[in-house]
Amino acid sequence: MKMKKINIKAYKVEAITDKGPQSMPYSVVYSIENVMLANGPMTSQKLNMSGTLRNSRIAEKIKGAEEKGYILLEESEFIEVKKSFEAFSGFGKNEVELCKRIEQAETVEVEEKGKKNK
């Protein structure tokens, strides 16, 4: 079965603080969740109840994999992530890496549990 693998490890971004430029971790998982559940003027995504619940389930699955540092998504789940990212228009410099990770998600072959080649 083919799945999409997304690197969800935090990465460093430069932020300007009252102490000057600081290197800070950027939460990929939190950002994916925010984009997937976004509404309002920053997105053309119009989620109804079932779409909101679907995207929330996918976001929860991603959050559950945070410790591993990557998530394997079924093609249908990945399509929903990608659609949300395509609809969002509020990305900036700090999100370049995040967008690359979605755009360049690796396709991997995964053996289904309980099924073995004989």
C-alpha positions in Angstrom: 0.0 0.0 0.0 1.4 3.4 -0.9 1.4 6.1 1.7 2.7 9.7 2.0 5.5 10.3 4.6 5.7 13.8 6.0 8.5 15.0 8.2 6.8 16.6 11.2 9.9 17.4 13.4 10.1 20.9 14.6 12.6 23.1 12.9 14.3 26.4 13.8 13.2 29.8 12.7 14.6 33.3 13.4 12.3 35.6 15.3 12.8 39.2 16.3 12.2 39.7 20.0 12.9 42.5 22.4 16.3 40.8 23.0 17.1 40.9 19.3 17.0 38.0 16.8 16.4 34.6 18.5 16.3 31.1 17.1 13.1 29.4 18.1 11.5 26.0 17.3 8.7 26.0 14.8 5.9 23.5 15.6 5.1 21.7 12.3 2.3 19.7 14.0 0.6 22.7 15.4 0.9 24.6 12.1 -0.6 21.7 10.1 -3.5 21.5 12.5 -4.1 25.3 12.2 -4.0 25.2 8.4 -6.3 22.2 8.2 -8.9 23.8 10.5 -8.5 27.3 9.2 -11.5 29.5 8.2 -11.9 33.1 7.5 -10.1 35.6 5.2 -6.8 33.7 5.1 -8.2 30.7 3.4 -10.6 29.8 0.6 -11.3 26.5 2.4 -15.0 26.3 3.4 -15.4 23.4 5.8 -18.8 22.1 6.7 -19.4 19.9 9.7 -18.2 16.6 8.1 -15.2 18.4 6.6 -14.2 19.9 9.9 -14.5 16.5 11.7 -12.5 14.8 8.9 -9.7 17.3 9.0 -9.7 17.2 12.8 -9.3 13.4 12.8 -6.4 13.7 10.4 -4.8 16.5 12.5 -5.2 14.3 15.6 -3.5 11.4 13.8 -0.6 13.7 12.9 -0.3 15.0 16.5 -0.3 11.4 17.7 2.9 10.8 15.6 4.8 13.8 16.8 7.1 11.8 18.9 8.2 9.7 15.9 9.0 12.8 13.9 7.1 11.7 10.8 3.6 10.6 9.8 2.5 8.1 7.2 -0.8 9.2 5.7 -3.1 7.3 3.3 -3.4 9.0 -0.1 -6.9 10.2 0.7 -5.7 11.8 4.0 -2.8 13.4 2.3 -5.1 14.9 -0.3 -7.0 16.6 2.4 -3.8 18.1 4.0 -2.6 19.3 0.6 -6.1 20.8 -0.3 -6.0 22.8 3.0 -2.5 24.0 2.3 -3.4 25.0 -1.3 -6.5 27.0 0.0 -4.5 28.9 2.7 -2.9 32.2 1.8 -1.2 33.4 5.0 2.2 31.8 4.6 5.4 33.7 5.2 9.2 33.2 5.5 8.8 30.9 8.5 6.5 28.6 6.6 8.7 27.9 3.6 10.1 24.7 5.1 6.6 23.6 6.2 5.3 24.1 2.7 8.3 22.2 1.2 7.6 19.3 3.5 4.0 19.0 2.3 4.8 19.7 -1.4 7.7 17.2 -1.3 6.2 14.5 0.8 7.7 11.1 0.0 5.6 8.3 -1.4 6.5 5.1 0.5 5.4 1.5 0.1 4.0 0.1 3.3 3.0 -3.5 4.0 -0.4 -3.7 5.5 -0.6 -5.3 8.9 -1.6 -9.0 8.8 -0.7 -9.3 5.1 2.5 -10.9 4.1 3.8 -11.8 0.7 4.1 -15.5 0.4 
